[in-house]
Amino acid sequence: PKDEFALARFTGDAVYEHADPRLGEHRDWGTLIFNYGRREVGNFLLANAVYWIEEFHVDGLRVDAVASMLYLDYSRNEGEWLPNKYGGRENLEAIEFLRHVNAVLHARFPGVLTIAEESTAWPMVSRPNWMGGLGFSMKWNMGWMNDTLAYIEKDPVHRRYHHDKLTFSQMYAYTENFVLPLSHDEVVHMKRSLLDKMPNDMWQKFANLRLLFAWQYAHPGKKLLFMGGEIGQWHEWRENEALDWPLLDHATHAGIQRLIRDLNGLYRELPALYRHDFEQQGFEWIDCHDSERSVLSLMRHGEGQSLVCLFNFTPVPRKDYRIGLPCNGTYHEILNTDAAIYGGSNMGNAGQVQAVDQAWNDRPCSAVIDIPPLGAVFFRHESG
């Protein structure tokens, strides 16, 4: 920041930043850029990271706008930036700084996470230095967030035309160690709260929000939900106000909180939901092509365990919806976002469905399932 109380032109000259504005200023934001090539500046920034971890015991650090650090021409026109010594647009000093910080933090504080909010296709952001990566633990999945919110904000009658916004993420889901962010960035600056983004009447808004959370927890990638989302807050995040806790006096908001609690419980209990988040072997589609009915079905795998998850992105109940399954037997319904305890209409499957030896979706067995309106249902197979 250029504030007089901060580090800008600290001694009257450029100390922490570059003197040349083509290297040292983000004009879009009105901020200055650290001179990452100066050892003293790098040590100062690293010491700050260590301080937050040692003194305040934070679990991790998220680095904002990493793309603006990596590219010398970030948000600049021709003539407004200087190339590196090889003539390229990569900020070599920033790259080495990020690698060094990540290496030091991971060595000194095992288990502490470093997460990059990086919005381009820069390769290997979450791969270790020895592989040529930047060394971050995880990368913000901007694509998943943008596509998912763009889809869920649409009126359900139009969602059939945008089905690929939910399925496309599997084309790149394992190129990085992704975190799925529903963060502060999505509930500020007139973007509206998560609940307020949802379309149509009050009942559909809450049902859509419950469906969104179930989709996030079933999708490969670590989960991030900013405070307020778990109670269905109506207004945007305001840093000078507390959360609107009295909302929990209303059954619909209390239902959202209970759903998040139960999703967290399932996540801790079932390795299939987290063990292979970063590997293809933990996920498979059952049917990703039913755009006409806006229904998706998938399986998550982990430690010899498999879960079946179905999603209905329309307010039309899907009765006797047949899906292919790997084996016959009983599949217990372990989550239903339409349950009355969450504020739903309580349409379900009486706790279980039976799979029979009838081939479907290129699988040897199948079952018919009732999928509630704007709802998600999760099943676990009863082995033996």
BALOBA-1460 file (C-alpha; in Angstrom, 3 decimals):
// residues 384
<rec num="1" residu="p" x="0.000" y="0.000" z="0.000"/>
<rec num="2" residu="k" x="1.055" y="3.587" z="-0.594"/>
<rec num="3" residu="d" x="-0.161" y="4.752" z="2.820"/>
<rec num="4" residu="e" x="2.265" y="7.110" z="4.548"/>
<rec num="5" residu="f" x="2.339" y="4.871" z="7.625"/>
<rec num="6" residu="a" x="3.406" y="1.848" z="5.552"/>
<rec num="7" residu="l" x="6.595" y="0.920" z="3.688"/>
<rec num="8" residu="a" x="6.248" y="3.027" z="0.531"/>
<rec num="9" residu="r" x="9.445" y="5.045" z="-0.060"/>
<rec num="10" residu="f" x="10.390" y="4.237" z="3.501"/>
<rec num="11" residu="t" x="13.486" y="6.471" z="3.624"/>
<rec num="12" residu="g" x="12.337" y="8.860" z="0.947"/>
<rec num="13" residu="d" x="13.604" y="6.490" z="-1.717"/>
<rec num="14" residu="a" x="12.476" y="3.099" z="-2.997"/>
<rec num="15" residu="v" x="13.646" y="0.594" z="-0.369"/>
<rec num="16" residu="y" x="11.127" y="-2.249" z="-0.299"/>
<rec num="17" residu="e" x="9.813" y="-1.642" z="-3.824"/>
<rec num="18" residu="h" x="11.366" y="-1.105" z="-7.261"/>
<rec num="19" residu="a" x="12.119" y="2.503" z="-8.135"/>
<rec num="20" residu="d" x="10.961" y="2.018" z="-11.735"/>
<rec num="21" residu="p" x="7.117" y="1.991" z="-11.812"/>
<rec num="22" residu="r" x="7.262" y="-0.483" z="-14.707"/>
<rec num="23" residu="l" x="8.507" y="-2.996" z="-12.145"/>
<rec num="24" residu="g" x="7.292" y="-1.529" z="-8.876"/>
<rec num="25" residu="e" x="3.664" y="-0.493" z="-9.189"/>
<rec num="26" residu="h" x="0.236" y="-2.045" z="-9.775"/>
<rec num="27" residu="r" x="-1.652" y="0.901" z="-11.198"/>
<rec num="28" residu="d" x="-4.954" y="-0.997" z="-11.266"/>
<rec num="29" residu="w" x="-4.831" y="-1.382" z="-7.494"/>
<rec num="30" residu="g" x="-2.836" y="1.689" z="-6.540"/>
<rec num="31" residu="t" x="-0.263" y="-0.468" z="-4.755"/>
<rec num="32" residu="l" x="3.476" y="-1.019" z="-4.955"/>
<rec num="33" residu="i" x="5.320" y="-4.249" z="-5.737"/>
<rec num="34" residu="f" x="7.988" y="-5.643" z="-3.443"/>
<rec num="35" residu="n" x="11.489" y="-5.944" z="-4.858"/>
<rec num="36" residu="y" x="11.753" y="-9.704" z="-4.381"/>
<rec num="37" residu="g" x="15.327" y="-9.716" z="-5.672"/>
<rec num="38" residu="r" x="16.626" y="-7.804" z="-2.645"/>
<rec num="39" residu="r" x="17.703" y="-10.256" z="0.022"/>
<rec num="40" residu="e" x="16.673" y="-7.914" z="2.828"/>
<rec num="41" residu="v" x="13.155" y="-7.579" z="1.413"/>
<rec num="42" residu="g" x="12.821" y="-11.334" z="0.966"/>
<rec num="43" residu="n" x="13.997" y="-11.959" z="4.530"/>
<rec num="44" residu="f" x="11.564" y="-9.354" z="5.859"/>
<rec num="45" residu="l" x="8.615" y="-11.030" z="4.124"/>
<rec num="46" residu="l" x="9.686" y="-14.525" z="5.155"/>
<rec num="47" residu="a" x="10.096" y="-13.369" z="8.759"/>
<rec num="48" residu="n" x="6.518" y="-12.089" z="8.690"/>
<rec num="49" residu="a" x="5.253" y="-15.483" z="7.545"/>
<rec num="50" residu="v" x="7.246" y="-17.243" z="10.270"/>
<rec num="51" residu="y" x="5.964" y="-14.765" z="12.865"/>
<rec num="52" residu="w" x="2.310" y="-15.496" z="12.086"/>
<rec num="53" residu="i" x="2.885" y="-19.223" z="12.361"/>
<rec num="54" residu="e" x="5.095" y="-19.189" z="15.458"/>
<rec num="55" residu="e" x="3.307" y="-16.527" z="17.483"/>
<rec num="56" residu="f" x="-0.312" y="-16.895" z="16.375"/>
<rec num="57" residu="h" x="-0.262" y="-20.609" z="15.514"/>
<rec num="58" residu="v" x="-2.062" y="-20.196" z="12.189"/>
<rec num="59" residu="d" x="-2.689" y="-23.443" z="10.312"/>
<rec num="60" residu="g" x="-1.681" y="-21.990" z="6.989"/>
<rec num="61" residu="l" x="-1.111" y="-18.974" z="4.804"/>
<rec num="62" residu="r" x="-2.954" y="-18.025" z="1.629"/>
<rec num="63" residu="v" x="-1.013" y="-15.876" z="-0.841"/>
<rec num="64" residu="d" x="-3.319" y="-13.532" z="-2.720"/>
<rec num="65" residu="a" x="-3.032" y="-12.658" z="-6.426"/>
<rec num="66" residu="v" x="-0.019" y="-14.882" z="-7.111"/>
<rec num="67" residu="a" x="-0.425" y="-14.293" z="-10.860"/>
<rec num="68" residu="s" x="0.444" y="-10.630" z="-10.316"/>
<rec num="69" residu="m" x="3.747" y="-11.772" z="-8.816"/>
<rec num="70" residu="l" x="4.605" y="-14.311" z="-11.503"/>
<rec num="71" residu="y" x="4.130" y="-12.154" z="-14.595"/>
<rec num="72" residu="l" x="6.015" y="-8.924" z="-15.262"/>
<rec num="73" residu="d" x="3.343" y="-7.877" z="-17.767"/>
<rec num="74" residu="y" x="0.410" y="-8.601" z="-15.456"/>
<rec num="75" residu="s" x="-2.393" y="-6.140" z="-16.336"/>
<rec num="76" residu="r" x="0.045" y="-4.008" z="-18.328"/>
<rec num="77" residu="n" x="0.053" y="-2.806" z="-21.904"/>
<rec num="78" residu="e" x="3.021" y="-2.846" z="-24.249"/>
<rec num="79" residu="g" x="5.684" y="-0.440" z="-23.068"/>
<rec num="80" residu="e" x="4.464" y="-0.531" z="-19.456"/>
<rec num="81" residu="w" x="6.677" y="-3.403" z="-18.313"/>
<rec num="82" residu="l" x="10.264" y="-4.606" z="-18.547"/>
<rec num="83" residu="p" x="11.222" y="-8.153" z="-19.605"/>
<rec num="84" residu="n" x="13.474" y="-10.390" z="-17.526"/>
<rec num="85" residu="k" x="17.124" y="-10.987" z="-18.412"/>
<rec num="86" residu="y" x="16.110" y="-13.657" z="-20.911"/>
<rec num="87" residu="g" x="13.581" y="-11.427" z="-22.614"/>
<rec num="88" residu="g" x="10.586" y="-13.210" z="-21.102"/>
<rec num="89" residu="r" x="7.645" y="-11.996" z="-19.042"/>
<rec num="90" residu="e" x="8.199" y="-14.280" z="-16.051"/>
<rec num="91" residu="n" x="9.245" y="-12.565" z="-12.825"/>
<rec num="92" residu="l" x="12.240" y="-14.750" z="-12.027"/>
<rec num="93" residu="e" x="12.911" y="-13.059" z="-8.695"/>
<rec num="94" residu="a" x="9.335" y="-13.569" z="-7.483"/>
<rec num="95" residu="i" x="9.422" y="-17.212" z="-8.571"/>
<rec num="96" residu="e" x="12.563" y="-17.882" z="-6.555"/>
<rec num="97" residu="f" x="11.139" y="-15.979" z="-3.589"/>
<rec num="98" residu="l" x="7.963" y="-18.090" z="-3.534"/>
<rec num="99" residu="r" x="9.946" y="-21.314" z="-3.834"/>
<rec num="100" residu="h" x="12.238" y="-20.267" z="-0.999"/>
<rec num="101" residu="v" x="9.385" y="-19.245" z="1.310"/>
<rec num="102" residu="n" x="7.508" y="-22.482" z="0.713"/>
<rec num="103" residu="a" x="10.633" y="-24.585" z="1.232"/>
<rec num="104" residu="v" x="11.458" y="-22.865" z="4.524"/>
<rec num="105" residu="l" x="7.908" y="-22.995" z="5.891"/>
<rec num="106" residu="h" x="7.362" y="-26.654" z="5.000"/>
<rec num="107" residu="a" x="10.711" y="-27.639" z="6.528"/>
<rec num="108" residu="r" x="10.274" y="-25.578" z="9.675"/>
<rec num="109" residu="f" x="6.549" y="-26.171" z="10.254"/>
<rec num="110" residu="p" x="5.498" y="-29.597" z="8.965"/>
<rec num="111" residu="g" x="1.761" y="-29.726" z="8.439"/>
<rec num="112" residu="v" x="1.287" y="-25.999" z="7.935"/>
<rec num="113" residu="l" x="-0.419" y="-25.269" z="4.616"/>
<rec num="114" residu="t" x="0.509" y="-22.695" z="2.015"/>
<rec num="115" residu="i" x="-2.196" y="-21.967" z="-0.535"/>
<rec num="116" residu="a" x="-1.856" y="-19.961" z="-3.734"/>
<rec num="117" residu="e" x="-4.675" y="-17.911" z="-5.192"/>
<rec num="118" residu="e" x="-3.334" y="-18.154" z="-8.738"/>
<rec num="119" residu="s" x="-5.740" y="-17.388" z="-11.572"/>
<rec num="120" residu="t" x="-3.777" y="-18.480" z="-14.650"/>
<rec num="121" residu="a" x="-2.580" y="-21.801" z="-16.024"/>
<rec num="122" residu="w" x="0.919" y="-21.475" z="-14.532"/>
<rec num="123" residu="p" x="2.077" y="-25.089" z="-14.210"/>
<rec num="124" residu="m" x="2.954" y="-26.972" z="-11.024"/>
<rec num="125" residu="v" x="1.952" y="-24.320" z="-8.518"/>
<rec num="126" residu="s" x="1.336" y="-27.036" z="-5.909"/>
<rec num="127" residu="r" x="4.235" y="-29.271" z="-6.842"/>
<rec num="128" residu="p" x="7.503" y="-29.379" z="-4.836"/>
<rec num="129" residu="n" x="10.567" y="-27.395" z="-5.798"/>
<rec num="130" residu="w" x="12.521" y="-30.468" z="-6.848"/>
<rec num="131" residu="m" x="9.921" y="-31.109" z="-9.534"/>
<rec num="132" residu="g" x="10.180" y="-27.550" z="-10.794"/>
<rec num="133" residu="g" x="7.059" y="-26.400" z="-8.957"/>
<rec num="134" residu="l" x="6.446" y="-23.388" z="-6.754"/>
<rec num="135" residu="g" x="6.122" y="-25.529" z="-3.629"/>
<rec num="136" residu="f" x="2.640" y="-24.541" z="-2.441"/>
<rec num="137" residu="s" x="0.559" y="-27.121" z="-0.594"/>
<rec num="138" residu="m" x="-2.543" y="-26.318" z="-2.633"/>
<rec num="139" residu="k" x="-3.945" y="-23.999" z="-5.268"/>
<rec num="140" residu="w" x="-7.248" y="-22.077" z="-5.257"/>
<rec num="141" residu="n" x="-9.533" y="-23.729" z="-7.825"/>
<rec num="142" residu="m" x="-10.783" y="-20.555" z="-9.472"/>
<rec num="143" residu="g" x="-12.249" y="-22.476" z="-12.405"/>
<rec num="144" residu="w" x="-14.423" y="-24.685" z="-10.203"/>
<rec num="145" residu="m" x="-15.604" y="-21.712" z="-8.170"/>
<rec num="146" residu="n" x="-16.455" y="-19.499" z="-11.146"/>
<rec num="147" residu="d" x="-18.190" y="-22.241" z="-13.124"/>
<rec num="148" residu="t" x="-20.116" y="-23.632" z="-10.161"/>
<rec num="149" residu="l" x="-21.428" y="-20.258" z="-9.028"/>
<rec num="150" residu="a" x="-22.272" y="-19.227" z="-12.598"/>
<rec num="151" residu="y" x="-24.294" y="-22.436" z="-12.926"/>
<rec num="152" residu="i" x="-26.044" y="-22.407" z="-9.566"/>
<rec num="153" residu="e" x="-27.104" y="-18.758" z="-9.987"/>
<rec num="154" residu="k" x="-29.062" y="-19.605" z="-13.135"/>
<rec num="155" residu="d" x="-32.764" y="-20.340" z="-13.049"/>
<rec num="156" residu="p" x="-33.054" y="-24.156" z="-13.019"/>
<rec num="157" residu="v" x="-35.096" y="-24.083" z="-16.220"/>
<rec num="158" residu="h" x="-31.985" y="-22.892" z="-18.078"/>
<rec num="159" residu="r" x="-29.404" y="-25.127" z="-16.398"/>
<rec num="160" residu="r" x="-29.725" y="-27.878" z="-19.004"/>
<rec num="161" residu="y" x="-27.906" y="-25.591" z="-21.435"/>
<rec num="162" residu="h" x="-24.952" y="-25.092" z="-19.096"/>
<rec num="163" residu="h" x="-24.387" y="-28.658" z="-17.877"/>
<rec num="164" residu="d" x="-20.713" y="-28.541" z="-18.872"/>
<rec num="165" residu="k" x="-19.996" y="-25.903" z="-16.245"/>
<rec num="166" residu="l" x="-20.288" y="-28.655" z="-13.643"/>
<rec num="167" residu="t" x="-18.548" y="-31.421" z="-15.587"/>
<rec num="168" residu="f" x="-15.628" y="-29.491" z="-17.104"/>
<rec num="169" residu="s" x="-13.677" y="-29.343" z="-13.838"/>
<rec num="170" residu="q" x="-12.813" y="-33.032" z="-14.197"/>
<rec num="171" residu="m" x="-10.686" y="-32.139" z="-17.227"/>
<rec num="172" residu="y" x="-8.103" y="-30.484" z="-14.960"/>
<rec num="173" residu="a" x="-9.028" y="-31.522" z="-11.397"/>
<rec num="174" residu="y" x="-5.808" y="-33.494" z="-10.822"/>
<rec num="175" residu="t" x="-3.265" y="-31.149" z="-12.430"/>
<rec num="176" residu="e" x="-2.833" y="-29.407" z="-9.054"/>
<rec num="177" residu="n" x="-3.665" y="-29.999" z="-5.411"/>
<rec num="178" residu="f" x="-6.835" y="-27.947" z="-5.501"/>
<rec num="179" residu="v" x="-8.901" y="-26.349" z="-2.764"/>
<rec num="180" residu="l" x="-12.537" y="-25.566" z="-3.620"/>
<rec num="181" residu="p" x="-13.113" y="-22.019" z="-2.374"/>
<rec num="182" residu="l" x="-16.393" y="-20.405" z="-1.445"/>
<rec num="183" residu="s" x="-14.428" y="-17.577" z="0.090"/>
<rec num="184" residu="h" x="-14.709" y="-13.979" z="1.234"/>
<rec num="185" residu="d" x="-14.013" y="-12.837" z="-2.323"/>
<rec num="186" residu="e" x="-17.403" y="-14.165" z="-3.436"/>
<rec num="187" residu="v" x="-19.488" y="-12.363" z="-0.799"/>
<rec num="188" residu="v" x="-18.187" y="-8.770" z="-1.009"/>
<rec num="189" residu="h" x="-18.349" y="-5.758" z="-3.344"/>
<rec num="190" residu="m" x="-21.994" y="-6.166" z="-4.314"/>
<rec num="191" residu="k" x="-21.564" y="-9.828" z="-5.289"/>
<rec num="192" residu="r" x="-24.183" y="-10.772" z="-2.666"/>
<rec num="193" residu="s" x="-24.061" y="-13.550" z="-0.089"/>
<rec num="194" residu="l" x="-24.179" y="-17.185" z="-1.161"/>
<rec num="195" residu="l" x="-27.827" y="-17.478" z="-0.133"/>
<rec num="196" residu="d" x="-28.776" y="-14.276" z="-1.910"/>
<rec num="197" residu="k" x="-27.106" y="-15.493" z="-5.121"/>
<rec num="198" residu="m" x="-29.520" y="-18.407" z="-5.331"/>
<rec num="199" residu="p" x="-32.417" y="-17.979" z="-7.795"/>
<rec num="200" residu="n" x="-36.196" y="-17.902" z="-7.402"/>
<rec num="201" residu="d" x="-38.366" y="-18.057" z="-4.280"/>
<rec num="202" residu="m" x="-37.330" y="-18.515" z="-0.682"/>
<rec num="203" residu="w" x="-37.734" y="-22.303" z="-0.623"/>
<rec num="204" residu="q" x="-35.635" y="-22.717" z="-3.760"/>
<rec num="205" residu="k" x="-32.929" y="-20.378" z="-2.459"/>
<rec num="206" residu="f" x="-32.364" y="-22.539" z="0.616"/>
<rec num="207" residu="a" x="-32.636" y="-25.787" z="-1.360"/>
<rec num="208" residu="n" x="-30.110" y="-24.521" z="-3.913"/>
<rec num="209" residu="l" x="-27.694" y="-23.519" z="-1.160"/>
<rec num="210" residu="r" x="-27.914" y="-26.950" z="0.464"/>
<rec num="211" residu="l" x="-27.356" y="-28.516" z="-2.955"/>
<rec num="212" residu="l" x="-24.323" y="-26.299" z="-3.567"/>
<rec num="213" residu="f" x="-22.705" y="-27.383" z="-0.299"/>
<rec num="214" residu="a" x="-23.324" y="-31.071" z="-1.037"/>
<rec num="215" residu="w" x="-21.771" y="-30.618" z="-4.484"/>
<rec num="216" residu="q" x="-18.704" y="-28.990" z="-2.936"/>
<rec num="217" residu="y" x="-18.204" y="-31.808" z="-0.429"/>
<rec num="218" residu="a" x="-18.638" y="-34.550" z="-3.048"/>
<rec num="219" residu="h" x="-16.309" y="-32.952" z="-5.594"/>
<rec num="220" residu="p" x="-12.580" y="-33.813" z="-5.409"/>
<rec num="221" residu="g" x="-10.581" y="-31.095" z="-3.698"/>
<rec num="222" residu="k" x="-10.252" y="-29.697" z="-0.186"/>
<rec num="223" residu="k" x="-13.144" y="-27.600" z="1.075"/>
<rec num="224" residu="l" x="-13.150" y="-23.932" z="2.032"/>
<rec num="225" residu="l" x="-16.264" y="-22.109" z="3.223"/>
<rec num="226" residu="f" x="-16.096" y="-18.537" z="4.455"/>
<rec num="227" residu="m" x="-17.836" y="-17.656" z="7.712"/>
<rec num="228" residu="g" x="-21.505" y="-16.823" z="7.354"/>
<rec num="229" residu="g" x="-22.128" y="-19.330" z="4.604"/>
<rec num="230" residu="e" x="-22.738" y="-22.050" z="7.166"/>
<rec num="231" residu="i" x="-25.773" y="-20.234" z="8.567"/>
<rec num="232" residu="g" x="-27.134" y="-18.900" z="5.285"/>
<rec num="233" residu="q" x="-26.342" y="-15.266" z="5.987"/>
<rec num="234" residu="w" x="-28.352" y="-12.832" z="3.859"/>
<rec num="235" residu="h" x="-26.039" y="-9.856" z="3.664"/>
<rec num="236" residu="e" x="-22.488" y="-9.698" z="2.375"/>
<rec num="237" residu="w" x="-19.450" y="-9.928" z="4.616"/>
<rec num="238" residu="r" x="-18.909" y="-6.707" z="6.522"/>
<rec num="239" residu="e" x="-15.603" y="-6.641" z="8.354"/>
<rec num="240" residu="n" x="-16.936" y="-4.221" z="10.977"/>
<rec num="241" residu="e" x="-19.943" y="-6.372" z="11.930"/>
<rec num="242" residu="a" x="-20.451" y="-9.722" z="13.623"/>
<rec num="243" residu="l" x="-22.197" y="-12.590" z="11.906"/>
<rec num="244" residu="d" x="-25.979" y="-12.482" z="12.017"/>
<rec num="245" residu="w" x="-26.322" y="-15.227" z="14.634"/>
<rec num="246" residu="p" x="-30.028" y="-14.521" z="15.393"/>
<rec num="247" residu="l" x="-30.779" y="-16.076" z="11.997"/>
<rec num="248" residu="l" x="-30.375" y="-19.435" z="13.715"/>
<rec num="249" residu="d" x="-33.699" y="-18.818" z="15.437"/>
<rec num="250" residu="h" x="-35.245" y="-19.614" z="12.046"/>
<rec num="251" residu="a" x="-35.534" y="-23.287" z="11.110"/>
<rec num="252" residu="t" x="-34.293" y="-22.786" z="7.551"/>
<rec num="253" residu="h" x="-31.033" y="-21.166" z="8.650"/>
<rec num="254" residu="a" x="-30.572" y="-23.673" z="11.473"/>
<rec num="255" residu="g" x="-31.074" y="-26.370" z="8.837"/>
<rec num="256" residu="i" x="-28.173" y="-25.012" z="6.790"/>
<rec num="257" residu="q" x="-25.945" y="-25.094" z="9.869"/>
<rec num="258" residu="r" x="-26.996" y="-28.646" z="10.682"/>
<rec num="259" residu="l" x="-26.272" y="-29.736" z="7.105"/>
<rec num="260" residu="i" x="-22.745" y="-28.308" z="7.284"/>
<rec num="261" residu="r" x="-22.239" y="-30.074" z="10.617"/>
<rec num="262" residu="d" x="-23.371" y="-33.382" z="9.130"/>
<rec num="263" residu="l" x="-21.304" y="-32.923" z="5.965"/>
<rec num="264" residu="n" x="-18.256" y="-32.288" z="8.142"/>
<rec num="265" residu="g" x="-19.055" y="-35.414" z="10.134"/>
<rec num="266" residu="l" x="-19.294" y="-37.531" z="6.990"/>
<rec num="267" residu="y" x="-16.086" y="-35.992" z="5.687"/>
<rec num="268" residu="r" x="-14.191" y="-36.986" z="8.813"/>
<rec num="269" residu="e" x="-15.764" y="-40.429" z="8.935"/>
<rec num="270" residu="l" x="-15.526" y="-41.539" z="5.301"/>
<rec num="271" residu="p" x="-12.097" y="-41.700" z="3.615"/>
<rec num="272" residu="a" x="-13.810" y="-41.924" z="0.226"/>
<rec num="273" residu="l" x="-14.581" y="-38.208" z="0.550"/>
<rec num="274" residu="y" x="-10.971" y="-37.106" z="1.053"/>
<rec num="275" residu="r" x="-8.332" y="-39.815" z="0.639"/>
<rec num="276" residu="h" x="-7.796" y="-39.370" z="-3.111"/>
<rec num="277" residu="d" x="-8.846" y="-35.756" z="-3.551"/>
<rec num="278" residu="f" x="-5.811" y="-35.115" z="-5.740"/>
<rec num="279" residu="e" x="-5.858" y="-38.368" z="-7.715"/>
<rec num="280" residu="q" x="-8.116" y="-39.663" z="-10.470"/>
<rec num="281" residu="q" x="-8.604" y="-43.001" z="-8.701"/>
<rec num="282" residu="g" x="-10.804" y="-41.357" z="-6.070"/>
<rec num="283" residu="f" x="-13.540" y="-40.295" z="-8.481"/>
<rec num="284" residu="e" x="-15.667" y="-41.633" z="-11.312"/>
<rec num="285" residu="w" x="-18.777" y="-40.488" z="-13.081"/>
<rec num="286" residu="i" x="-21.768" y="-42.796" z="-13.118"/>
<rec num="287" residu="d" x="-23.610" y="-40.540" z="-15.558"/>
<rec num="288" residu="c" x="-22.488" y="-37.018" z="-16.433"/>
<rec num="289" residu="h" x="-24.538" y="-36.687" z="-19.625"/>
<rec num="290" residu="d" x="-28.099" y="-36.190" z="-18.384"/>
<rec num="291" residu="s" x="-28.213" y="-32.490" z="-19.167"/>
<rec num="292" residu="e" x="-31.885" y="-32.665" z="-20.160"/>
<rec num="293" residu="r" x="-32.886" y="-33.410" z="-16.559"/>
<rec num="294" residu="s" x="-29.897" y="-31.590" z="-14.998"/>
<rec num="295" residu="v" x="-28.965" y="-34.680" z="-12.992"/>
<rec num="296" residu="l" x="-25.433" y="-35.820" z="-12.161"/>
<rec num="297" residu="s" x="-24.359" y="-39.076" z="-10.518"/>
<rec num="298" residu="l" x="-20.872" y="-40.025" z="-9.381"/>
<rec num="299" residu="m" x="-18.837" y="-42.247" z="-7.088"/>
<rec num="300" residu="r" x="-16.054" y="-41.388" z="-4.648"/>
<rec num="301" residu="h" x="-13.533" y="-44.060" z="-3.623"/>
<rec num="302" residu="g" x="-11.030" y="-44.435" z="-0.797"/>
<rec num="303" residu="e" x="-9.555" y="-47.148" z="1.429"/>
<rec num="304" residu="g" x="-11.745" y="-49.868" z="-0.036"/>
<rec num="305" residu="q" x="-14.860" y="-47.770" z="0.445"/>
<rec num="306" residu="s" x="-17.150" y="-46.267" z="-2.202"/>
<rec num="307" residu="l" x="-19.910" y="-43.684" z="-2.000"/>
<rec num="308" residu="v" x="-22.646" y="-43.003" z="-4.534"/>
<rec num="309" residu="c" x="-23.760" y="-39.374" z="-4.889"/>
<rec num="310" residu="l" x="-26.657" y="-38.034" z="-6.966"/>
<rec num="311" residu="f" x="-27.601" y="-34.412" z="-7.640"/>
<rec num="312" residu="n" x="-30.818" y="-32.976" z="-9.033"/>
<rec num="313" residu="f" x="-30.334" y="-29.358" z="-10.088"/>
<rec num="314" residu="t" x="-34.010" y="-28.727" z="-10.890"/>
<rec num="315" residu="p" x="-37.081" y="-28.361" z="-8.648"/>
<rec num="316" residu="v" x="-38.668" y="-31.338" z="-10.424"/>
<rec num="317" residu="p" x="-38.589" y="-34.512" z="-8.268"/>
<rec num="318" residu="r" x="-36.897" y="-37.393" z="-10.104"/>
<rec num="319" residu="k" x="-38.825" y="-40.514" z="-9.159"/>
<rec num="320" residu="d" x="-37.447" y="-43.986" z="-9.946"/>
<rec num="321" residu="y" x="-34.258" y="-42.613" z="-11.477"/>
<rec num="322" residu="r" x="-32.124" y="-45.589" z="-12.509"/>
<rec num="323" residu="i" x="-28.335" y="-45.531" z="-12.217"/>
<rec num="324" residu="g" x="-25.711" y="-48.177" z="-12.838"/>
<rec num="325" residu="l" x="-23.826" y="-49.617" z="-9.882"/>
<rec num="326" residu="p" x="-20.823" y="-51.937" z="-9.522"/>
<rec num="327" residu="c" x="-22.576" y="-54.561" z="-7.381"/>
<rec num="328" residu="n" x="-25.986" y="-55.557" z="-6.093"/>
<rec num="329" residu="g" x="-27.238" y="-55.379" z="-2.535"/>
<rec num="330" residu="t" x="-28.331" y="-52.672" z="-0.131"/>
<rec num="331" residu="y" x="-27.200" y="-49.061" z="-0.456"/>
<rec num="332" residu="h" x="-27.931" y="-46.980" z="2.635"/>
<rec num="333" residu="e" x="-28.892" y="-43.338" z="2.265"/>
<rec num="334" residu="i" x="-26.424" y="-41.493" z="4.494"/>
<rec num="335" residu="l" x="-27.249" y="-37.918" z="3.455"/>
<rec num="336" residu="n" x="-30.286" y="-36.230" z="1.950"/>
<rec num="337" residu="t" x="-30.182" y="-32.447" z="1.617"/>
<rec num="338" residu="d" x="-33.989" y="-32.437" z="1.310"/>
<rec num="339" residu="a" x="-34.471" y="-33.961" z="4.764"/>
<rec num="340" residu="a" x="-36.889" y="-32.130" z="7.032"/>
<rec num="341" residu="i" x="-34.132" y="-31.560" z="9.601"/>
<rec num="342" residu="y" x="-32.371" y="-29.363" z="7.028"/>
<rec num="343" residu="g" x="-35.515" y="-27.479" z="6.031"/>
<rec num="344" residu="g" x="-36.390" y="-29.634" z="3.019"/>
<rec num="345" residu="s" x="-39.563" y="-31.327" z="1.821"/>
<rec num="346" residu="n" x="-38.450" y="-34.711" z="3.211"/>
<rec num="347" residu="m" x="-38.552" y="-36.644" z="-0.055"/>
<rec num="348" residu="g" x="-36.215" y="-39.621" z="0.123"/>
<rec num="349" residu="n" x="-35.745" y="-43.357" z="-0.167"/>
<rec num="350" residu="a" x="-36.832" y="-44.594" z="3.271"/>
<rec num="351" residu="g" x="-33.181" y="-44.907" z="4.215"/>
<rec num="352" residu="q" x="-32.026" y="-47.367" z="1.560"/>
<rec num="353" residu="v" x="-32.327" y="-48.719" z="-1.982"/>
<rec num="354" residu="q" x="-31.757" y="-52.190" z="-3.405"/>
<rec num="355" residu="a" x="-29.458" y="-52.731" z="-6.383"/>
<rec num="356" residu="v" x="-30.322" y="-55.643" z="-8.677"/>
<rec num="357" residu="d" x="-28.541" y="-57.549" z="-11.424"/>
<rec num="358" residu="q" x="-29.739" y="-55.303" z="-14.233"/>
<rec num="359" residu="a" x="-26.993" y="-53.697" z="-16.281"/>
<rec num="360" residu="w" x="-27.098" y="-49.906" z="-16.654"/>
<rec num="361" residu="n" x="-24.590" y="-47.143" z="-17.440"/>
<rec num="362" residu="d" x="-22.066" y="-49.812" z="-18.518"/>
<rec num="363" residu="r" x="-22.221" y="-51.394" z="-15.063"/>
<rec num="364" residu="p" x="-23.490" y="-54.876" z="-14.172"/>
<rec num="365" residu="c" x="-26.080" y="-53.762" z="-11.615"/>
<rec num="366" residu="s" x="-28.456" y="-50.875" z="-11.059"/>
<rec num="367" residu="a" x="-30.957" y="-49.331" z="-8.676"/>
<rec num="368" residu="v" x="-33.863" y="-46.938" z="-8.952"/>
<rec num="369" residu="i" x="-33.588" y="-43.912" z="-6.701"/>
<rec num="370" residu="d" x="-35.850" y="-41.004" z="-5.839"/>
<rec num="371" residu="i" x="-33.874" y="-37.768" z="-6.107"/>
<rec num="372" residu="p" x="-35.585" y="-34.866" z="-4.329"/>
<rec num="373" residu="p" x="-36.128" y="-31.457" z="-5.941"/>
<rec num="374" residu="l" x="-32.994" y="-29.315" z="-5.869"/>
<rec num="375" residu="g" x="-31.506" y="-32.050" z="-3.737"/>
<rec num="376" residu="a" x="-28.555" y="-34.352" z="-3.300"/>
<rec num="377" residu="v" x="-28.523" y="-37.875" z="-1.881"/>
<rec num="378" residu="f" x="-25.451" y="-39.872" z="-0.820"/>
<rec num="379" residu="f" x="-25.399" y="-43.669" z="-0.452"/>
<rec num="380" residu="r" x="-22.969" y="-46.186" z="1.039"/>
<rec num="381" residu="h" x="-22.994" y="-49.854" z="0.024"/>
<rec num="382" residu="e" x="-23.648" y="-52.421" z="2.727"/>
<rec num="383" residu="s" x="-20.977" y="-55.046" z="2.032"/>
<rec num="384" residu="g" x="-21.487" y="-58.693" z="2.920"/>
